[in-house]
Amino acid sequence: MTAGLELESRRRIYEYLVANPGVHLRRIGQALGMSTGMLSYHLTYLEREGMLKSETDGHRKRYFIARAFMEAQRRILGVLRQGVPRKIVVEIILHGERTFSELRQATGVSKSTLSYHLQKMMARDLLIRYRRERESVFAIKDMGEVSRLLVANRQSFHDDAVDRFVDLWTKLRQ
């Protein structure tokens, strides 16, 4: 048995993160039925032992298996764990570059909420923005990597839009 995983609670955390990379403390606690204090203790231990890595995402810390993802992949997965950014990504993947108004219609959020998420996604190097006449147009910076991460982690998103994308992606690749 791997050192550090001799306790059942740590094994459960590790296995959950293998299946759900990039989730935050509260989501892990809800899924595993663990108290925040106990979970925080074990996550800190596993990170100190080099088994986990974390990425700070605003006020949340997202956890990953240490050797499973490079920094850029962790950044992308952290963004994809959030509902509105995931909708933005799937919309762009399915339909190509999108304008602000097209993204607003697709996501159903307010202008300020969409603007907040788009800014955050550009800061995390996931999206690029350029001007087309008077409109801002958004595209995914590394479409291949984002698509691969969505496909590889499909089961952990629990999202119909992701499922539709993966089904289409699979058909096109055959």
N, CA, C and O of each residue as an XYZ file, in Angstrom:
696
protein
N       0.841     -1.183      0.000
C       0.000      0.000      0.000
C       0.887      1.247      0.000
O       1.922      1.288      0.665
N       0.468      2.246     -0.746
C       1.231      3.484     -0.840
C       1.285      4.177      0.512
O       0.275      4.310      1.204
N       2.491      4.616      0.873
C       2.650      5.340      2.131
C       1.781      6.583      2.088
O       1.752      7.297      1.086
N       1.079      6.837      3.173
C       0.176      7.981      3.247
C      -1.270      7.589      3.014
O      -2.182      8.324      3.393
N      -1.491      6.427      2.386
C      -2.862      5.992      2.099
C      -3.278      4.796      2.954
O      -4.222      4.078      2.622
N      -2.564      4.595      4.052
C      -2.905      3.462      4.905
C      -4.222      3.675      5.651
O      -4.869      2.707      6.052
N      -4.621      4.926      5.839
C      -5.917      5.203      6.474
C      -7.025      5.193      5.428
O      -6.866      5.725      4.329
N      -8.150      4.578      5.786
C      -9.278      4.486      4.852
C      -9.751      5.872      4.411
O     -10.065      6.069      3.238
N      -9.806      6.824      5.328
C     -10.290      8.162      4.974
C      -9.393      8.808      3.919
O      -9.890      9.465      3.005
N      -8.090      8.629      4.038
C      -7.172      9.200      3.038
C      -7.312      8.485      1.696
O      -7.252      9.120      0.643
N      -7.496      7.186      1.732
C      -7.713      6.433      0.488
C      -8.968      6.918     -0.213
O      -8.974      7.101     -1.430
N     -10.035      7.127      0.556
C     -11.307      7.603     -0.025
C     -11.122      8.971     -0.666
O     -11.626      9.213     -1.763
N     -10.408      9.867      0.005
C     -10.143     11.211     -0.538
C      -9.348     11.088     -1.833
O      -9.693     11.704     -2.841
N      -8.291     10.298     -1.801
C      -7.420     10.129     -2.962
C      -8.206      9.557     -4.147
O      -8.108     10.067     -5.263
N      -8.973      8.513     -3.906
C      -9.766      7.882     -4.965
C     -10.810      8.842     -5.521
O     -11.077      8.852     -6.723
N     -11.398      9.649     -4.641
C     -12.381     10.637     -5.100
C     -11.712     11.662     -6.022
O     -12.286     12.056     -7.037
N     -10.506     12.087     -5.667
C      -9.802     13.073     -6.483
C      -9.268     12.475     -7.791
O      -9.098     13.199     -8.772
N      -9.008     11.188     -7.815
C      -8.648     10.535     -9.079
C      -9.830     10.657    -10.040
O      -9.647     10.953    -11.221
N     -11.040     10.429     -9.531
C     -12.247     10.462    -10.363
C     -12.793     11.873    -10.585
O     -13.526     12.104    -11.546
N     -12.444     12.819     -9.708
C     -13.002     14.176     -9.762
C     -11.930     15.232     -9.568
O     -11.968     15.971     -8.584
N     -10.978     15.319    -10.478
C      -9.885     16.287    -10.288
C     -10.393     17.723    -10.286
O     -11.274     18.090    -11.063
N      -9.818     18.526     -9.397
C     -10.131     19.954     -9.377
C     -11.314     20.360     -8.529
O     -11.771     21.499     -8.620
N     -11.823     19.456     -7.702
C     -12.928     19.846     -6.832
C     -12.388     20.535     -5.588
O     -11.219     20.380     -5.235
N     -13.246     21.291     -4.933
C     -12.831     22.035     -3.749
C     -13.277     21.328     -2.478
O     -14.074     20.391     -2.516
N     -12.752     21.792     -1.362
C     -12.932     21.155     -0.058
C     -14.390     20.833      0.277
O     -14.699     19.707      0.665
N     -15.269     21.789      0.135
C     -16.675     21.541      0.509
C     -17.315     20.459     -0.335
O     -18.075     19.638      0.177
N     -17.012     20.449     -1.636
C     -17.571     19.425     -2.529
C     -17.060     18.047     -2.139
O     -17.816     17.076     -2.148
N     -15.789     17.961     -1.799
C     -15.219     16.678     -1.366
C     -15.912     16.233     -0.083
O     -16.311     15.075      0.045
N     -16.054     17.154      0.863
C     -16.704     16.838      2.131
C     -18.130     16.365      1.955
O     -18.564     15.414      2.605
N     -18.873     17.044      1.057
C     -20.260     16.640      0.796
C     -20.310     15.240      0.199
O     -21.112     14.403      0.611
N     -19.440     15.001     -0.778
C     -19.451     13.712     -1.472
C     -19.049     12.559     -0.561
O     -19.592     11.459     -0.664
N     -18.092     12.814      0.332
C     -17.573     11.734      1.174
C     -18.174     11.708      2.575
O     -17.893     10.801      3.358
N     -19.000     12.704      2.891
C     -19.619     12.751      4.210
C     -18.619     12.985      5.329
O     -18.752     12.422      6.416
N     -17.612     13.820      5.063
C     -16.577     14.102      6.062
C     -16.721     15.531      6.567
O     -17.136     16.429      5.834
N     -16.375     15.719      7.813
C     -16.396     17.067      8.375
C     -15.278     17.892      7.749
O     -14.263     17.351      7.309
N     -15.475     19.191      7.714
C     -14.494     20.101      7.125
C     -13.149     20.000      7.834
O     -12.105     19.990      7.182
N     -13.165     19.926      9.147
C     -11.927     19.857      9.913
C     -11.122     18.606      9.609
O      -9.919     18.678      9.358
N     -11.786     17.463      9.633
C     -11.097     16.208      9.365
C     -10.587     16.185      7.922
O      -9.451     15.781      7.671
N     -11.414     16.612      6.986
C     -11.036     16.624      5.578
C      -9.847     17.557      5.343
O      -8.907     17.205      4.630
N      -9.894     18.722      5.935
C      -8.814     19.698      5.792
C      -7.498     19.119      6.317
O      -6.448     19.292      5.698
N      -7.560     18.442      7.444
C      -6.374     17.809      8.023
C      -5.774     16.800      7.041
O      -4.571     16.827      6.784
N      -6.607     15.910      6.491
C      -6.117     14.873      5.588
C      -5.617     15.454      4.263
O      -4.612     14.991      3.724
N      -6.312     16.462      3.739
C      -5.857     17.104      2.502
C      -4.490     17.756      2.699
O      -3.616     17.646      1.839
N      -4.308     18.428      3.823
C      -3.024     19.057      4.135
C      -1.933     18.004      4.235
O      -0.835     18.193      3.711
N      -2.229     16.900      4.902
C      -1.265     15.807      5.039
C      -0.877     15.261      3.664
O       0.308     15.111      3.367
N      -1.871     14.963      2.826
C      -1.606     14.388      1.506
C      -0.843     15.363      0.612
O      -0.021     14.951     -0.207
N      -1.114     16.641      0.771
C      -0.387     17.647     -0.006
C       1.062     17.758      0.482
O       1.991     17.846     -0.320
N       1.238     17.751      1.784
C       2.591     17.825      2.369
C       3.428     16.613      1.963
O       4.639     16.733      1.777
N       2.798     15.458      1.827
C       3.487     14.230      1.425
C       3.729     14.167     -0.085
O       4.339     13.214     -0.571
N       3.261     15.163     -0.826
C       3.490     15.217     -2.264
C       2.526     14.400     -3.095
O       2.754     14.194     -4.287
N       1.445     13.930     -2.481
C       0.470     13.120     -3.210
C      -0.580     13.976     -3.908
O      -1.136     13.579     -4.932
N      -0.845     15.147     -3.348
C      -1.827     16.073     -3.912
C      -1.161     17.401     -4.198
O      -0.138     17.748     -3.608
N      -1.763     18.135     -5.117
C      -1.405     19.529     -5.367
C      -2.696     20.317     -5.295
O      -3.774     19.798     -5.584
N      -2.576     21.574     -4.908
C      -3.769     22.412     -4.878
C      -3.525     23.659     -5.705
O      -2.389     24.098     -5.884
N      -4.602     24.215     -6.200
C      -4.592     25.467     -6.948
C      -5.579     26.391     -6.257
O      -6.717     26.004     -5.991
N      -5.154     27.590     -5.970
C      -6.067     28.564     -5.378
C      -6.852     29.215     -6.499
O      -6.285     29.703     -7.476
N      -8.154     29.213     -6.341
C      -9.064     29.758     -7.348
C      -9.961     30.758     -6.636
O     -11.038     30.406     -6.155
N      -9.509     32.009     -6.572
C     -10.258     33.008     -5.814
C     -10.202     32.649     -4.343
O      -9.123     32.595     -3.752
N     -11.344     32.406     -3.758
C     -11.412     32.066     -2.335
C     -11.480     30.553     -2.103
O     -11.634     30.103     -0.968
N     -11.366     29.780     -3.170
C     -11.404     28.321     -3.039
C     -10.067     27.706     -3.410
O      -9.291     28.251     -4.195
N      -9.836     26.561     -2.818
C      -8.649     25.776     -3.136
C      -9.142     24.510     -3.816
O     -10.004     23.812     -3.283
N      -8.603     24.212     -4.984
C      -9.000     23.027     -5.731
C      -7.876     22.008     -5.658
O      -6.699     22.363     -5.724
N      -8.243     20.737     -5.522
C      -7.263     19.681     -5.280
C      -7.152     18.721     -6.461
O      -8.138     18.408     -7.128
N      -5.914     18.262     -6.701
C      -5.591     17.366     -7.797
C      -4.581     16.326     -7.323
O      -3.817     16.570     -6.389
N      -4.586     15.173     -7.970
C      -3.539     14.194     -7.743
C      -2.251     14.819     -8.288
O      -2.238     15.324     -9.410
N      -1.190     14.789     -7.518
C       0.027     15.544     -7.835
C       0.616     15.235     -9.206
O       0.975     16.156     -9.938
N       0.719     13.996     -9.558
C       1.410     13.645    -10.802
C       0.473     13.523    -11.995
O       0.919     13.195    -13.094
N      -0.794     13.775    -11.805
C      -1.769     13.557    -12.879
C      -1.866     14.713    -13.871
O      -2.150     14.490    -15.048
N      -1.636     15.945    -13.413
C      -1.866     17.094    -14.288
C      -0.749     18.117    -14.165
O      -0.193     18.336    -13.089
N      -0.434     18.740    -15.301
C       0.504     19.852    -15.296
C      -0.244     21.102    -14.836
O      -1.473     21.108    -14.762
N       0.503     22.154    -14.528
C      -0.102     23.375    -14.015
C      -1.179     23.933    -14.950
O      -2.256     24.309    -14.486
N      -0.913     23.991    -16.231
C      -1.893     24.531    -17.185
C      -3.168     23.693    -17.187
O      -4.268     24.235    -17.284
N      -3.023     22.378    -17.081
C      -4.193     21.503    -17.032
C      -4.988     21.716    -15.748
O      -6.218     21.693    -15.768
N      -4.294     21.924    -14.635
C      -4.990     22.190    -13.371
C      -5.779     23.495    -13.467
O      -6.900     23.591    -12.967
N      -5.184     24.494    -14.115
C      -5.873     25.775    -14.293
C      -7.144     25.603    -15.116
O      -8.194     26.146    -14.773
N      -7.043     24.852    -16.192
C      -8.206     24.614    -17.056
C      -9.278     23.838    -16.306
O     -10.449     24.215    -16.340
N      -8.898     22.767    -15.633
C      -9.882     21.970    -14.889
C     -10.547     22.783    -13.784
O     -11.743     22.632    -13.535
N      -9.782     23.637    -13.126
C     -10.364     24.495    -12.094
C     -11.470     25.369    -12.646
O     -12.500     25.564    -12.000
N     -11.257     25.895    -13.845
C     -12.282     26.722    -14.495
C     -13.474     25.857    -14.906
O     -14.624     26.262    -14.735
N     -13.205     24.677    -15.442
C     -14.282     23.805    -15.912
C     -15.156     23.274    -14.777
O     -16.273     22.821    -15.026
N     -14.674     23.320    -13.550
C     -15.463     22.883    -12.397
C     -16.586     23.861    -12.059
O     -17.457     23.540    -11.251
N     -16.576     25.030    -12.657
C     -17.581     26.056    -12.372
C     -18.632     26.065    -13.482
O     -18.300     25.983    -14.664
N     -19.890     26.163    -13.092
C     -21.002     26.043    -14.036
C     -20.989     27.025    -15.195
O     -21.033     26.605    -16.351
N     -20.929     28.314    -14.918
C     -20.993     29.314    -15.995
C     -19.776     29.209    -16.915
O     -19.950     29.173    -18.133
N     -18.557     29.158    -16.384
C     -17.420     28.987    -17.291
C     -17.499     27.707    -18.131
O     -17.104     27.705    -19.297
N     -18.004     26.630    -17.548
C     -18.140     25.382    -18.304
C     -19.135     25.569    -19.449
O     -18.908     25.071    -20.552
N     -20.240     26.287    -19.197
C     -21.210     26.569    -20.268
C     -20.567     27.397    -21.376
O     -20.814     27.153    -22.557
N     -19.750     28.367    -21.002
C     -19.060     29.207    -21.980
C     -18.146     28.340    -22.845
O     -18.158     28.451    -24.071
N     -17.359     27.484    -22.209
C     -16.424     26.625    -22.931
C     -17.163     25.694    -23.883
O     -16.787     25.577    -25.050
N     -18.201     25.036    -23.403
C     -18.939     24.096    -24.252
C     -19.585     24.840    -25.420
O     -19.591     24.335    -26.543
N     -20.120     26.016    -25.173
C     -20.721     26.824    -26.240
C     -19.690     27.145    -27.322
O     -19.983     27.023    -28.511
N     -18.508     27.544    -26.925
C     -17.461     27.890    -27.895
C     -16.957     26.638    -28.617
O     -16.707     26.676    -29.822
N     -16.810     25.554    -27.903
C     -16.343     24.321    -28.546
C     -17.355     23.844    -29.583
O     -16.975     23.443    -30.683
N     -18.630     23.886    -29.241
C     -19.656     23.383    -30.150
C     -19.922     24.304    -31.335
O     -20.245     23.836    -32.427
N     -19.786     25.621    -31.122
C     -20.198     26.571    -32.161
C     -19.079     27.454    -32.688
O     -19.321     28.282    -33.566
N     -17.873     27.302    -32.183
C     -16.779     28.163    -32.612
C     -16.784     29.462    -31.831
O     -17.552     29.622    -30.883
N     -15.930     30.382    -32.227
C     -15.822     31.646    -31.501
C     -17.198     32.302    -31.367
O     -18.048     32.205    -32.252
N     -17.386     32.981    -30.214
C     -18.702     33.565    -29.915
C     -18.534     35.004    -29.461
O     -17.523     35.382    -28.869
N     -19.564     35.798    -29.760
C     -19.584     37.183    -29.297
C     -20.112     37.218    -27.870
O     -20.664     36.239    -27.367
N     -19.932     38.358    -27.237
C     -20.435     38.538    -25.882
C     -21.939     38.273    -25.836
O     -22.419     37.565    -24.951
N     -22.678     38.838    -26.782
C     -24.136     38.675    -26.761
C     -24.544     37.219    -27.004
O     -25.513     36.745    -26.411
N     -23.822     36.512    -27.863
C     -24.137     35.095    -28.086
C     -23.872     34.274    -26.823
O     -24.641     33.374    -26.484
N     -22.784     34.592    -26.135
C     -22.483     33.884    -24.885
C     -23.503     34.212    -23.804
O     -23.888     33.350    -23.013
N     -23.927     35.448    -23.780
C     -24.938     35.833    -22.783
C     -26.236     35.070    -23.011
O     -26.857     34.591    -22.062
N     -26.636     34.961    -24.246
C     -27.855     34.215    -24.571
C     -27.696     32.734    -24.223
O     -28.616     32.119    -23.683
N     -26.543     32.168    -24.530
C     -26.302     30.743    -24.278
C     -26.235     30.412    -22.791
O     -26.689     29.347    -22.371
N     -25.669     31.322    -21.988
C     -25.496     31.036    -20.562
C     -26.698     31.471    -19.729
O     -26.967     30.899    -18.673
N     -27.416     32.482    -20.204
C     -28.582     32.966    -19.461
C     -28.237     33.752    -18.212
O     -29.047     33.830    -17.288
N     -27.047     34.336    -18.168
C     -26.653     35.119    -16.992
C     -26.638     36.609    -17.339
O     -26.713     36.987    -18.508
N     -26.543     37.431    -16.323
C     -26.519     38.879    -16.535
C     -25.214     39.302    -17.209
O     -24.243     38.547    -17.242
N     -25.210     40.522    -17.744
C     -24.005     41.054    -18.395
C     -22.831     41.078    -17.422
O     -21.717     40.686    -17.767
N     -23.096     41.545    -16.196
C     -22.002     41.660    -15.232
C     -21.450     40.292    -14.830
O     -20.240     40.142    -14.662
N     -22.320     39.297    -14.675
C     -21.873     37.950    -14.328
C     -21.050     37.352    -15.461
O     -19.998     36.760    -15.223
N     -21.524     37.505    -16.685
C     -20.783     36.983    -17.830
C     -19.434     37.681    -17.955
O     -18.412     37.033    -18.180
N     -19.435     38.992    -17.811
C     -18.198     39.761    -17.901
C     -17.190     39.299    -16.849
O     -16.005     39.144    -17.144
N     -17.664     39.080    -15.627
C     -16.809     38.592    -14.536
C     -16.153     37.271    -14.920
O     -14.939     37.118    -14.778
N     -16.939     36.323    -15.403
C     -16.409     35.004    -15.743
C     -15.473     35.064    -16.946
O     -14.448     34.383    -16.963
N     -15.810     35.861    -17.943
C     -14.937     35.986    -19.112
C     -13.586     36.580    -18.716
O     -12.542     36.116    -19.177
N     -13.605     37.605    -17.862
C     -12.351     38.208    -17.394
C     -11.500     37.183    -16.653
O     -10.290     37.090    -16.861
N     -12.154     36.420    -15.790
C     -11.445     35.398    -15.018
C     -10.853     34.330    -15.942
O      -9.730     33.875    -15.726
N     -11.595     33.936    -16.954
C     -11.128     32.908    -17.877
C      -9.970     33.421    -18.742
O      -9.070     32.656    -19.089
N      -9.991     34.691    -19.085
C      -8.864     35.260    -19.838
C      -7.637     35.384    -18.938
O      -6.514     35.140    -19.380
N      -7.846     35.760    -17.689
C      -6.731     35.872    -16.745
C      -6.082     34.513    -16.488
O      -4.880     34.435    -16.232
N      -6.861     33.466    -16.554
C      -6.334     32.112    -16.347
C      -5.836     31.490    -17.652
O      -5.516     30.302    -17.703
N      -5.777     32.311    -18.709
C      -5.195     31.903    -19.988
C      -6.007     30.833    -20.709
O      -5.450     30.038    -21.466
N      -7.313     30.809    -20.480
C      -8.176     29.824    -21.119
C      -8.814     30.397    -22.386
O      -8.962     29.692    -23.384
N      -9.186     31.666    -22.340
C      -9.836     32.330    -23.473
C      -8.970     33.449    -24.019
O      -8.130     34.018    -23.322
N      -9.200     33.745    -25.286
C      -8.632     34.949    -25.879
C      -9.788     35.795    -26.405
O     -10.836     35.275    -26.788
N      -9.576     37.094    -26.412
C     -10.609     38.016    -26.893
C      -9.993     38.887    -27.977
O      -8.851     39.333    -27.872
N     -10.763     39.111    -28.999
C     -10.350     40.066    -30.014
C     -11.578     40.845    -30.469
O     -12.711     40.481    -30.153
N     -11.345     41.899    -31.201
C     -12.435     42.758    -31.665
C     -12.785     42.409    -33.109
O     -11.910     42.175    -33.942
N     -14.064     42.381    -33.374
C     -14.569     42.258    -34.740
C     -15.565     43.390    -34.895
O     -16.681     43.343    -34.378
N     -15.135     44.400    -35.616
C     -15.889     45.644    -35.717
C     -16.115     46.182    -34.312
O     -15.154     46.544    -33.633
N     -17.357     46.242    -33.863
C     -17.637     46.809    -32.538
C     -17.849     45.759    -31.456
O     -18.141     46.095    -30.309
N     -17.704     44.510    -31.813
C     -17.994     43.451    -30.851
C     -16.735     42.754    -30.358
O     -15.741     42.638    -31.074
N     -16.808     42.297    -29.119
C     -15.767     41.426    -28.578
C     -16.125     39.999    -28.964
O     -17.270     39.569    -28.821
N     -15.135     39.279    -29.452
C     -15.318     37.887    -29.839
C     -14.364     37.043    -28.990
O     -13.205     37.407    -28.791
N     -14.867     35.918    -28.497
C     -14.101     35.064    -27.599
C     -13.841     33.710    -28.237
O     -14.708     33.143    -28.902
N     -12.636     33.203    -28.026
C     -12.243     31.890    -28.527
C     -11.424     31.194    -27.444
O     -10.854     31.842    -26.566
N     -11.375     29.892    -27.519
C     -10.580     29.115    -26.571
C      -9.141     29.102    -27.071
O      -8.881     28.846    -28.246
N      -8.222     29.379    -26.173
C      -6.807     29.486    -26.541
C      -6.230     28.152    -27.012
O      -5.545     28.102    -28.034
N      -6.497     27.082    -26.283
C      -5.973     25.764    -26.648
C      -7.140     24.776    -26.731
O      -7.402     24.010    -25.803
N      -7.824     24.819    -27.862
C      -9.031     24.003    -28.061
C      -8.749     22.514    -27.859
O      -9.556     21.807    -27.256
N      -7.614     22.038    -28.358
C      -7.292     20.614    -28.237
C      -7.163     20.170    -26.796
O      -7.717     19.142    -26.408
N      -6.434     20.937    -25.996
C      -6.218     20.567    -24.589
C      -7.520     20.637    -23.794
O      -7.807     19.749    -22.991
N      -8.297     21.675    -24.014
C      -9.572     21.821    -23.300
C     -10.507     20.677    -23.672
O     -11.162     20.098    -22.805
N     -10.569     20.353    -24.953
C     -11.422     19.242    -25.406
C     -10.977     17.927    -24.783
O     -11.804     17.146    -24.314
N      -9.661     17.682    -24.779
C      -9.143     16.433    -24.186
C      -9.498     16.333    -22.701
O      -9.890     15.268    -22.225
N      -9.361     17.432    -21.979
C      -9.674     17.409    -20.546
C     -11.158     17.187    -20.292
O     -11.528     16.479    -19.355
N     -12.011     17.786    -21.118
C     -13.457     17.557    -20.987
C     -13.801     16.091    -21.248
O     -14.574     15.486    -20.506
N     -13.225     15.533    -22.299
C     -13.500     14.136    -22.646
C     -12.980     13.199    -21.552
O     -13.688     12.292    -21.114
N     -11.750     13.424    -21.122
C     -11.129     12.535    -20.133
C     -11.832     12.577    -18.780
O     -11.813     11.596    -18.037
N     -12.448     13.708    -18.464
C     -13.080     13.856    -17.147
C     -14.599     13.972    -17.236
O     -15.248     14.485    -16.325
N     -15.141     13.500    -18.317
C     -16.583     13.591    -18.592
C     -17.441     13.151    -17.408
O     -18.381     13.847    -17.023
N     -17.119     12.013    -16.842
C     -17.951     11.435    -15.783
C     -18.036     12.325    -14.550
O     -19.011     12.245    -13.802
N     -17.059     13.153    -14.328
C     -17.034     13.944    -13.099
C     -17.775     15.274    -13.217
O     -17.944     15.973    -12.218
N     -18.224     15.635    -14.436
C     -18.891     16.928    -14.587
C     -20.399     16.882    -14.365
O     -20.976     17.894    -13.967
N     -21.051     15.765    -14.601
C     -22.503     15.646    -14.394
C     -23.232     16.793    -15.100
O     -24.002     17.526    -14.479
N     -22.983     16.935    -16.384
C     -23.508     18.068    -17.133
C     -23.954     17.568    -18.506
O     -23.166     16.970    -19.239
N     -25.221     17.816    -18.853
C     -25.752     17.362    -20.134
C     -25.004     17.975    -21.318
O     -24.782     17.305    -22.327
N     -24.615     19.253    -21.196
C     -23.899     19.912    -22.286
C     -22.553     19.236    -22.535
O     -22.146     19.059    -23.683
N     -21.866     18.860    -21.461
C     -20.585     18.154    -21.605
C     -20.835     16.798    -22.265
O     -20.087     16.390    -23.154
N     -21.881     16.107    -21.832
C     -22.197     14.806    -22.429
C     -22.475     14.935    -23.925
O     -22.015     14.110    -24.715
N     -23.236     15.977    -24.322
C     -23.520     16.188    -25.751
C     -22.226     16.450    -26.524
O     -22.025     15.913    -27.613
N     -21.351     17.281    -25.948
C     -20.078     17.565    -26.607
C     -19.261     16.298    -26.763
O     -18.741     16.032    -27.846
N     -19.136     15.506    -25.698
C     -18.308     14.293    -25.753
C     -18.885     13.309    -26.766
O     -18.132     12.663    -27.495
N     -20.217     13.185    -26.822
C     -20.832     12.300    -27.813
C     -20.497     12.754    -29.230
O     -20.151     11.935    -30.081
N     -20.600     14.059    -29.486
C     -20.269     14.613    -30.796
C     -18.788     14.418    -31.101
O     -18.423     14.012    -32.205
N     -17.936     14.708    -30.119
C     -16.482     14.558    -30.268
C     -16.137     13.116    -30.636
O     -15.324     12.870    -31.527
N     -16.763     12.169    -29.944
C     -16.501     10.748    -30.187
C     -16.921     10.363    -31.600
O     -16.193      9.644    -32.284
N     -18.082     10.831    -32.046
C     -18.559     10.510    -33.400
C     -17.622     11.085    -34.458
O     -17.333     10.428    -35.458
N     -17.158     12.291    -34.241
C     -16.273     12.934    -35.221
C     -14.907     12.273    -35.285
O     -14.259     12.310    -36.331
N     -14.456     11.673    -34.203
C     -13.126     11.054    -34.136
C     -13.111      9.635    -34.724
O     -12.040      9.070    -34.946
N     -14.289      9.060    -34.976
C     -14.360      7.673    -35.474
C     -14.093      7.596    -36.960
O     -14.115      6.508    -37.536
